[in-house]
Amino acid sequence: MKLLLQPLPVRIFHWIMFFAVMYLVITGLYLHEPWPGLKYGVVRKTHTLAGIILMLNLFGQSCYYLFTGRYTEILFMSRDFPNLRSFFRYALFITGNHPNYGRYNPGQKALFTIWGLVIFLAGLAALPFFFPGQESWLSRPFGGLTGIRIFYYLITMFFLATMPLHVMLALTEDPARLQAMFSGYVDKEPKPKTKGK
């Protein structure tokens, strides 16, 4: 029996984010220190386009979860704090008991929440490049244009460090559920019928 776990909008948002972030990381490293063989101007324009796509994707994702009322499934809330202890005990292989946290475990929810905030801040840091006449005051909270460059480098390192963590958290939750991010469905064993019913 198949159970719909990841609806089509969730899958679309997920894969747009995946490809946009991967492209931004690769081209961001190139823009930080260009290597021969690629046209800097083309890479910069496509890098900017990928950033715009990522911001629009975050906006669409936020609207989807807000209007469907499912935002508690992915946002780390205060009620998730008590679950952190049992989650870390399971994730660090201290205990074999896998608590049922719902759709996502507290580690995944914390990571999703932080990613959303980082992407939002990255969008704010990009504003001086879209409004050159206002760049002095738009870049001031980040320490000027040099500060923005350092900020983007740290964001790149952050995503490089947390993407493997995301995969690890997904695998510790239930490896069979990974197929749902491709097909939307997960195989579910039907409950056995009891006698007399």
C-alpha positions in Angstrom: 0.0 0.0 0.0 1.3 3.5 -0.9 1.0 6.5 1.4 1.4 10.0 0.1 4.1 11.5 2.3 5.4 14.5 0.3 2.9 16.3 -1.8 3.9 17.7 -5.2 4.4 21.4 -4.0 6.8 20.2 -1.2 8.8 18.1 -3.7 9.0 21.0 -6.1 10.1 23.5 -3.4 12.7 20.9 -2.1 14.4 20.3 -5.5 14.4 24.0 -6.5 16.1 24.8 -3.2 18.6 21.9 -3.7 19.7 22.9 -7.2 19.7 26.6 -6.4 21.8 26.2 -3.3 24.2 23.8 -5.1 24.6 26.2 -8.0 25.1 29.2 -5.6 27.7 27.3 -3.6 29.7 26.3 -6.7 29.5 29.7 -8.4 30.0 31.5 -5.2 33.3 29.8 -4.6 34.2 30.6 -8.2 33.4 34.3 -7.8 35.4 34.4 -4.5 38.4 33.1 -6.4 37.9 32.7 -10.2 39.7 30.0 -12.1 40.5 30.1 -15.8 38.1 28.8 -18.4 34.9 30.4 -17.3 33.5 33.8 -18.2 33.2 35.8 -14.9 30.4 38.0 -16.2 28.2 35.0 -17.2 28.8 33.2 -13.9 28.0 36.3 -11.9 24.7 36.8 -13.8 23.6 33.2 -13.5 24.7 33.3 -9.8 22.4 36.3 -9.3 19.6 34.6 -11.1 19.9 31.5 -8.9 19.8 33.7 -5.8 16.6 35.3 -7.1 15.1 31.9 -7.8 16.1 30.7 -4.3 14.4 33.8 -2.7 11.2 33.3 -4.7 11.2 29.7 -3.7 11.5 30.5 0.0 8.6 33.0 -0.4 6.5 30.4 -2.2 7.4 27.7 0.4 6.5 30.1 3.3 3.2 30.9 1.7 2.4 27.2 1.1 3.1 26.2 4.7 1.4 29.2 6.1 -1.8 28.9 4.1 -2.0 25.1 4.5 -1.4 25.4 8.3 1.5 22.9 8.0 4.2 25.3 9.2 4.5 23.5 12.5 5.7 20.5 10.6 8.9 22.2 9.5 9.5 25.1 11.9 11.4 24.4 15.1 8.9 25.5 17.8 9.3 25.9 21.6 7.4 22.7 22.0 10.3 20.9 20.2 12.8 21.7 22.9 11.7 18.8 25.3 12.2 16.4 22.4 15.9 17.3 21.8 17.2 15.1 24.5 15.5 11.9 23.1 16.4 12.9 19.6 20.2 13.4 20.4 20.2 10.1 22.3 18.8 8.3 19.2 20.9 10.2 16.7 24.1 9.5 18.6 23.2 5.8 18.9 22.9 5.9 22.7 19.5 4.4 22.5 17.8 2.2 19.9 14.3 3.5 20.6 13.1 5.8 17.8 10.5 8.2 19.2 7.7 9.3 16.9 8.1 13.1 16.3 5.7 13.4 13.5 6.7 14.2 9.9 10.2 15.6 10.9 12.4 15.1 13.9 13.6 18.1 16.0 17.0 18.1 14.3 15.5 18.3 10.8 13.1 21.1 12.0 15.9 23.1 13.5 18.0 22.8 10.3 15.0 23.8 8.1 14.3 26.8 10.3 18.0 27.9 10.3 18.2 27.5 6.5 15.2 29.7 6.0 16.6 32.4 8.2 20.0 32.2 6.5 18.5 32.4 3.0 16.4 35.4 4.1 19.5 37.2 5.5 21.4 36.3 2.3 18.6 38.1 0.3 18.9 41.2 2.5 22.7 41.2 2.1 22.1 41.2 -1.7 20.1 44.4 -1.7 23.1 46.7 -2.1 23.9 45.0 -5.4 20.4 45.6 -6.7 20.3 49.3 -5.5 23.8 50.7 -6.1 22.7 54.2 -5.2 21.7 53.0 -1.7 24.5 50.6 -1.1 26.2 52.5 1.7 23.3 52.3 4.1 22.0 49.0 2.8 25.4 47.3 3.4 26.1 49.0 6.7 24.4 46.3 8.9 26.7 43.7 7.4 29.9 45.8 7.8 30.0 47.3 4.3 30.6 45.5 1.0 33.7 43.7 2.5 31.5 42.4 5.3 28.9 41.1 2.9 31.6 39.2 1.0 32.7 37.6 4.2 29.1 36.9 5.2 28.5 35.1 1.9 31.6 33.1 2.3 30.4 32.0 5.8 27.0 31.1 4.3 28.7 28.9 1.7 30.7 27.1 4.4 27.5 26.7 6.5 25.6 25.0 3.6 28.6 22.8 2.8 28.6 21.7 6.5 24.9 21.3 6.9 23.9 19.6 3.7 25.6 16.3 4.7 24.0 16.7 8.2 20.6 17.0 6.5 21.2 13.7 4.6 22.3 12.0 7.9 19.3 13.2 9.8 17.0 12.0 7.0 18.7 8.6 7.0 18.5 8.2 10.8 14.7 9.0 10.6 13.8 6.4 8.1 15.8 5.6 4.9 12.7 4.2 3.2 11.1 7.6 3.5 13.7 9.1 1.2 11.8 7.7 -1.8 9.0 10.0 -1.0 11.1 13.1 -1.9 11.2 11.6 -5.5 7.8 10.0 -5.9 5.8 11.5 -3.1 4.8 8.1 -1.8 6.2 5.7 0.7 5.4 2.0 0.9 3.3 1.2 4.0 2.6 -2.2 5.2 -1.2 -2.8 5.7 -2.3 -3.5 9.3 -3.2 -7.2 9.8 -6.8 -7.9 10.3 -7.8 -9.2 13.7 -10.1 -12.1 14.2 -13.7 -11.4 14.7 -13.8 -8.2 12.7 
